[in-house]
Every structure is written in C-alpha cells, then in structure tokens.
Amino acid sequence: MTTAAESKNAASLLVLFFIFYLFLIVRFLLSIINMNQLHCQTFCAKKAAAVPSAYMNKLSELTIRYPGVRDQGKYDTCWAFSAIGLAEFDLIADNQTADKSIDLSELQLAYFTYNNVEDPLGGTFGDSLNIMNHKNYLTMGGNLDFASRTLLQWEGVTDENRVPYALAPTTTTLAKSYAFDQDVAHLQNVYIINIHKNATQVKCEIMQHGSAGLGLYMDGTANYVGSAVYAETGENVATYYCPTSSVASNHAVNIVGWDDNFPASSFKNKPAGDGAWLCRNSWSDKTENNINSYFWLSYYDKSIEDAAWIFDFESADNYDYNYQYDGGADVGLSLI
C-alpha cells in the first residue's frame, strides 16, 4: 500500500524529471540556434577578408551559371518566385547538384503554402491554415517567412514540368500527392541576416548560396531609371532607389551580386552614397538589364526590409523522415 508521503515523493520526482526533460529540449534548441549562428560567423570570418568590392556584377556571368528570369504574370506571387530562385541558385552554387537548366515550380509552392496537407508521419494531423477573408491563393500575396514555413515542412520543391506555372489560371486545386511525394530537394536551413547591420555577412552568404531574398517597396516608374550607363561593363542598366522610408514593402526580389562603387549619380533620386545590389526580378521572362529582369538597387534604398533571407537546400533523399507537429496558421494580411 502506497502512503501519502510516498505518493508525494513520486509526484515530486515526476515534476523534477519533467523539468529536466524540458531543460534538455531547450538546450538542444539553443544548440541548433548557436550552430546556425556559428555557421554564418565562421564562414564570414574566413571569407570576409576575401569579399570583393564587386561580385557577379555582369549579366554575362549570371547567364552562364544560372537560369533565366521568370515572369510571375498578373498574380501576386513574387514571394514564391523569390523563394524558388533561392532554391535554384543554392542547388547550383552550394549543393552543386543542379545546373542552369534547373526549373522548379512556383505554383506548387504558392498553392501548398495556403492549402496545407497533413505530413506523411501524421505530425500535423488536425492542423489547418486559414486564409481569412480571401479565397484565391494566387492573389493573396505572401512573403519569404510564409514560404520558408512551407518548405521547411518539405512540401516541395518539385520540378516545373510537374506543376507548371502556365496552369495557374485554371488551377484551383492540386492533388495532395504533389505536396510531399514529388519533391526533388528539401530546405534544411534558413539564415535571416540584418542587411543594414551585416551587409558583409549577406555578401558572404551570397558567395556561398548564390543569392539572398529581400523585401522592398517598388512602384511603377517614379523611382527608377530605365537606362543608365554602367561604366564597369559599358552596359545600359536599370537602377532603382526609393528615398521614402514611410512606405511598406510590397515586393520580393533576389540579390545576386553587388558593386560597392556603383555611382550614386546613376539613380533617379540620388542616394547618400555609392554602392548597389544587383537584383533579379520576376516581372519578365527575358533575361536582360531591365527593371523587370536584372536591375541595380541602391545600398541606401529606404524601403529595404532588415531581413535578408538565405535558403540552404539539399537533395530530397538526404533524410528519411522530417519530424514536425505544427502545420497551422492564420493569415490575414495581403502582401505581394
């Protein structure tokens, strides 16, 4: 027969065991965070001294190594195009399992970001993603935070020929098999770096992973020059600089290169100093020096968000299982 004192002691031991178990979980999670921070710090410590003043600043360099730009068309899917661009560039530059012929599906990512499917192990059973006051996933908008959530669950990425963007006008539903069964690569790590405070670190990661994702405000024609001569290459290039900090981010692009000496005089509204990022847009399927394709963004643009996103992908056969439990979210904002 168990006495009250024995029961109390047993309960106390259970509480202590539970606290110790939580302690181990917290230690494990902190170790992952520290490892990710150490990755960035170690890589940059080795590479910072070797970061050039200009990198991948010529269109000819980009077209030799990477796929051409893609056109999002009339839909608010720039965030999906930016995320897929991060995947394609990383699989070429870092993972080295792809070449410039790679073409991954933006439509698959956009659809399953807003139409979640229970994962194969049942960890997200009963979870749902609610798009509040909105019905069309193609005009909902999004961001790289949403995209990373989907991709870290291994819902993609898949090849473009399996879920082609050309079918967007008629694709209201996709078979659940396209969520987990058709993937060709998995997102393993995400690094979020403050581009205003750690621009050198962003450059280091671009050198390793090929590109960085970025949110900013882009308008029609008020803040860009359609044809400025870039003395480094002799090419006519497009430049963009937003002098207003009161505007909200409404677009996502990919940074693929830079030039610390890109002249401030090349921008419609002259920024505070020289220097610019070479960005890949998603408003055209023509790879050229154009605001719709590749354009130069001033370091001093006042609409640039703090977060630069780095996606680290591996082949889809790298691990057997992805243990997860959170597949739910409420989405009420419309970001493009």
Secondary structure, 3 states (H helix, E strand, C coil): CCCHHHHHHHHHHHHHHHHHHHHHHHHHHHHHHHHHHHHHHHHHHHHHHHCCCEECCCHHHHHHHCCCCCECCCCCCHHHHHHHHHHHHHHHHCCCCCCCCCCECHHHHHHHHHCCCCCCCCCCCCCCEEECCCCCCCCCCCCHHHHHHHHHCCCCCEECCCCCHHHHHHCCCCCCHHHHCCECEEEEEEEEEECCCCHHHHHHHHHHHCCEEEEECCCCCCCEEEEEEECCCCEEEEEECCCCCCCCCCEEEEEEEEECCCCHHHCCCCCCCCCEEEEECCECCCCCECCCCEEEEECCCCCCCCEEEEEEEEECCCCCCCCCCCCCEEECCCCC
